[in-house]
């Protein structure tokens, strides 16, 4: 896994010229990851879907964001199992 790297703070709306990343489907995001990270991505998708339904009553998941989290080294710590 890659090490965590600090992200730059998100600038306020209208103060930057950054285009949002392309919206990916689950399949596109999954296929963009190396084979060894796909299982982690699948588990993160399951948990995000559960908690979005629990807290917000919706099934919205940003697969682009989840893909970036997995690429950056997101793992579930043993104490969180």
C-alpha positions as CSV (number, residue, x, y, z in Angstrom):
1,X,0.0,0.0,0.0
2,X,1.1,3.5,-0.6
3,X,1.7,5.8,2.3
4,X,-0.8,8.5,3.3
5,X,0.0,11.8,1.8
6,X,-1.4,15.1,3.0
7,X,-3.9,16.7,0.8
8,X,-4.1,20.4,0.1
9,X,-7.0,22.1,1.6
10,X,-9.9,22.6,-0.8
11,X,-10.1,26.3,-1.9
12,X,-13.3,28.2,-1.5
13,X,-15.8,28.2,-4.3
14,X,-14.8,30.5,-7.2
15,X,-11.2,30.9,-6.1
16,X,-9.6,28.2,-8.2
17,X,-9.6,26.9,-11.8
18,X,-9.7,23.2,-11.0
19,X,-12.1,21.1,-13.0
20,X,-13.9,18.3,-11.0
21,X,-12.8,14.8,-11.9
22,X,-14.8,12.8,-14.4
23,X,-17.7,11.1,-12.8
24,X,-16.9,7.4,-12.8
25,X,-19.2,4.4,-12.7
26,X,-18.4,1.7,-10.1
27,X,-17.1,-0.6,-12.9
28,X,-14.9,2.2,-14.4
29,X,-13.4,3.1,-11.0
30,X,-12.8,-0.6,-10.1
31,X,-11.1,-1.3,-13.4
32,X,-8.9,1.7,-13.1
33,X,-7.4,0.2,-9.9
34,X,-4.7,-2.5,-9.8
35,X,-6.0,-6.0,-9.1
36,X,-4.7,-6.0,-5.5
37,X,-6.7,-2.9,-4.5
38,X,-10.0,-4.0,-6.0
39,X,-11.1,-6.0,-2.9
40,X,-10.4,-3.0,-0.7
41,X,-12.4,-0.8,-3.1
42,X,-15.3,-3.3,-3.0
43,X,-15.4,-3.3,0.8
44,X,-15.2,0.5,1.0
45,X,-18.1,0.7,-1.5
46,X,-20.2,-1.6,0.6
47,X,-19.6,0.3,3.8
48,X,-20.1,3.7,2.2
49,X,-23.4,2.5,0.7
50,X,-24.6,1.2,4.1
51,X,-23.7,4.4,6.0
52,X,-25.2,6.7,3.3
53,X,-28.4,4.8,3.6
54,X,-28.3,4.8,7.4
55,X,-27.5,8.5,7.8
56,X,-29.0,10.1,4.7
57,X,-31.5,7.6,3.4
58,X,-29.9,7.7,-0.1
59,X,-27.7,5.4,-2.1
60,X,-25.3,8.1,-3.4
61,X,-21.7,7.0,-3.6
62,X,-18.9,9.0,-5.4
63,X,-16.8,6.2,-6.9
64,X,-14.2,8.7,-8.1
65,X,-13.6,9.7,-4.5
66,X,-13.5,6.1,-3.2
67,X,-11.1,5.2,-6.0
68,X,-8.8,8.0,-4.8
69,X,-9.0,6.9,-1.2
70,X,-8.0,3.4,-2.1
71,X,-5.2,4.6,-4.3
72,X,-3.9,6.8,-1.4
73,X,-3.7,3.9,0.9
74,X,-7.1,3.7,2.8
75,X,-7.4,0.6,4.8
76,X,-9.7,-0.4,7.6
77,X,-7.8,-0.6,10.8
78,X,-8.1,-3.8,12.9
79,X,-9.8,-1.9,15.7
80,X,-12.6,-0.9,13.3
81,X,-13.6,-4.4,12.3
